[in-house]
Amino acid sequence: MIPETPTVLVTGGSRGIGRACAVMAAEMGLSVVVNYVGNVEAADYVVSAINLSGGRAIAVQGDVGVEADVLKIYETVDAFGTLVGLVNNAGVIDVASRLDEMSAARLERMFRINVIGSMLVAREAIKRMSTLHGGIGGAIVNVSSAAAYLGGGGQYVDYAASKGAIDIFTQGLAKEVAAEGIRVNAVRPGIIDTEIHASIGQPDRVAQIRDSLPMKREGSAEEVARAIMWLLSDDASYTSGAILNVTGAR
């Protein structure tokens, strides 16, 4: 069965990797729900670009770390089309710090958004896509990070630990819903040229470590998005529980 309005939800879709995913999903012929938490101008820009190019998109505000917001996001999804894909991209990082300098509030925020938020968003996607619930199946791609295996020591062990949790969540959930028409995979981006580095107070981070990378260059949001789109597509129809490194061999 082919849905009349196949739709993908991209959380954190207004910037960086999320924005690239939203644009590419529209190019694949999917309707796109662009979730954002605070930057309405950036989200509206993505939606306008998609709609002007002949695609179909809508923006919806919501913090994935707040259950009520997640439910509100899915009200928009339900009104917009039939969910067939989720790019579980929304997440946070914080300034470089050792664990013995981190507050409980920082740790709570990190895991509430990066882990619990991702699980809540996936939970609602399953309710709509699973054949157990009357859905037609679909695909979930969680955005992890190379930090999950590098560890983030001396900088952000909390972020690395949260992404390690996403890796295990991906593998477990893939088994849980495999017989219900849902594939669950993850990508681990490495050093990617996005706004995330400036957000943690290191705007020159990419330039500083570029020469230490195996390929001697950083990756782009579009390179990560292409991997995500493959995992969403039918070309990856027998791929589930996979974690794909997009790290330039890092």
Secondary structure, DSSP 4 states (H G I P E B T S, - for coil): ---SSEEEEETTTTSHHHHHHHHHHHHTT-EEEEEESS-HHHHHHHHHHHHHTT--EEEEE--TTSHHHHHHHHHHHHHH-EEEEEEE----------GGG--HHHHHHHHIIIIIIHHHHHHHHHHHH-GGGT---EEEEEE--THHHH--TTT-HHHHHHHHHHHHHHHHHHHHHGGGTEEEEEEEE-SB-STHHHHTT-TTHHHHHGGGSTTSS-B-HHHHHHHHHHHHSGGGTT--S-EEEESTT-
